[in-house]
Amino acid sequence: MKKLLAVFTMLLVSAVTFAQSGPKIEFAAENNTIDYGTVIKGNDDGLRSFEFTNTGDAPLIISNVRSTCGCTVPSKPEAPIMPGKKGKIDVKYNMSVGRISRTITVETNAVNHTDGKVALRIKGEVVEK
């Protein structure tokens, strides 16, 4: 009986979450991560794009995008993203030799993420020629 009640509660919470109206952001990258793989310094400019869609029913506003360090520079769309439309957040890594493991925090008005914040990640490794 307790298991049935727990399942019912989870279904109810899920239904309420999905029924929220407002802007919603969904990123195309699996697990919100872009893997650079192993790249050779000088052969790659370090620029990658996180593509997303506003799957909600109101304009999506990207208010801020910030990185965990100065070696990664993100840029955000300035105009609101209308419902059903796509956008992108460009990220440029400085391609210094070593492992890449950085987090980019995206602040939005999206209702499908806690406080509208989404963590994006880049990973990989830069090696010498």
Rosetta blueprint (number, residue, H / E / L):
1 M L
2 K H
3 K H
4 L H
5 L H
6 A H
7 V H
8 F H
9 T H
10 M H
11 L H
12 L H
13 V H
14 S H
15 A H
16 V H
17 T H
18 F H
19 A L
20 Q L
21 S L
22 G L
23 P L
24 K L
25 I E
26 E E
27 F E
28 A L
29 A L
30 E H
31 N H
32 N H
33 T E
34 I E
35 D E
36 Y E
37 G E
38 T E
39 V E
40 I E
41 K L
42 G L
43 N L
44 D L
45 D L
46 G L
47 L E
48 R E
49 S E
50 F E
51 E E
52 F E
53 T E
54 N E
55 T L
56 G L
57 D L
58 A L
59 P L
60 L E
61 I L
62 I E
63 S E
64 N E
65 V E
66 R E
67 S E
68 T L
69 C L
70 G L
71 C L
72 T E
73 V E
74 P E
75 S E
76 K L
77 P L
78 E L
79 A L
80 P L
81 I E
82 M L
83 P L
84 G L
85 K L
86 K E
87 G E
88 K E
89 I E
90 D E
91 V E
92 K E
93 Y E
94 N L
95 M L
96 S L
97 V L
98 G E
99 R E
100 I E
101 S E
102 R E
103 T E
104 I E
105 T E
106 V E
107 E E
108 T E
109 N L
110 A L
111 V L
112 N L
113 H L
114 T H
115 D H
116 G H
117 K E
118 V E
119 A E
120 L E
121 R E
122 I E
123 K E
124 G E
125 E E
126 V E
127 V E
128 E L
129 K L
